[in-house]
């Protein structure tokens, strides 16, 4: 590592640090936390995509249902306005 890098300390509860240490294993803290951050970002993107897909499927279902309903309608000839 280059000497121009700056480091900081982050106060956390002892229980939190112990839990993180168990997961971290032998990884250096910065690398471990960067991986956790990236994993969190990926998970959030996946959840957002899943939520969008669910919304899309709901809208698509409503459109299909409306289309089926409209296809089932039959207008009487007298209800159709004829244009000259």
C-alpha positions in Angstrom: 0.0 0.0 0.0 1.2 3.5 -0.7 2.0 5.8 2.2 -0.4 8.6 0.9 -3.5 6.6 1.8 -5.4 7.8 4.8 -7.1 5.7 7.4 -9.7 6.3 10.0 -11.3 4.5 12.9 -15.0 3.8 13.2 -16.5 3.3 16.6 -18.9 0.3 16.7 -20.4 -1.8 19.4 -18.1 -4.6 20.5 -20.8 -7.1 19.6 -21.0 -5.8 16.0 -17.2 -5.9 15.6 -17.1 -9.4 16.9 -19.9 -10.5 14.4 -18.0 -8.8 11.6 -14.7 -10.4 12.6 -16.3 -13.8 12.4 -17.5 -13.1 8.8 -14.3 -11.3 7.8 -11.9 -14.1 8.5 -8.4 -13.1 7.4 -9.4 -10.3 5.0 -8.1 -6.8 5.5 -10.8 -4.5 6.9 -10.9 -2.1 4.0 -11.2 -5.0 1.5 -13.9 -6.7 3.6 -16.0 -3.6 4.0 -15.7 -2.7 0.3 -16.9 -6.2 -0.6 -19.8 -5.9 1.9 -20.7 -2.5 0.3 -20.6 -4.0 -3.2 -22.7 -7.0 -2.2 -25.3 -4.7 -0.6 -25.5 -2.6 -3.7 -26.0 -5.7 -5.9 -28.7 -7.0 -3.7 -30.5 -3.7 -3.7 -30.4 -3.6 -7.5 -31.7 -7.1 -7.7 -34.5 -6.3 -5.3 -35.4 -3.2 -7.2 -35.4 -5.1 -10.5 -37.6 -7.8 -9.0 -40.0 -5.1 -7.7 -40.2 -3.5 -11.1 -40.8 -6.9 -12.8 -43.6 -7.6 -10.3 -45.2 -4.2 -11.1 -44.8 -4.7 -14.8 -46.4 -8.2 -14.6 -49.3 -6.7 -12.6 -49.8 -3.9 -15.2 -49.5 -6.4 -18.1 -52.1 -8.6 -16.5 -54.5 -5.7 -16.1 -54.0 -4.7 -19.7 -54.5 -8.3 -21.0 -57.7 -8.6 -18.9 -59.0 -5.3 -20.2 -58.2 -6.4 -23.8 -60.1 -9.6 -23.3 -63.1 -7.7 -21.9 -63.1 -5.3 -24.8 -62.9 -8.1 -27.3 -66.0 -9.6 -25.7 -68.1 -6.4 -26.2 -70.3 -6.3 -29.2 -71.9 -3.1 -30.2 -75.3 -3.1 -31.8 -75.4 -1.7 -35.3 -77.6 1.2 -34.2 -75.0 2.2 -31.6 -72.3 2.7 -34.2 -72.3 6.3 -35.5 -71.9 6.3 -39.2 -69.9 9.2 -40.7 -70.9 10.7 -44.0 
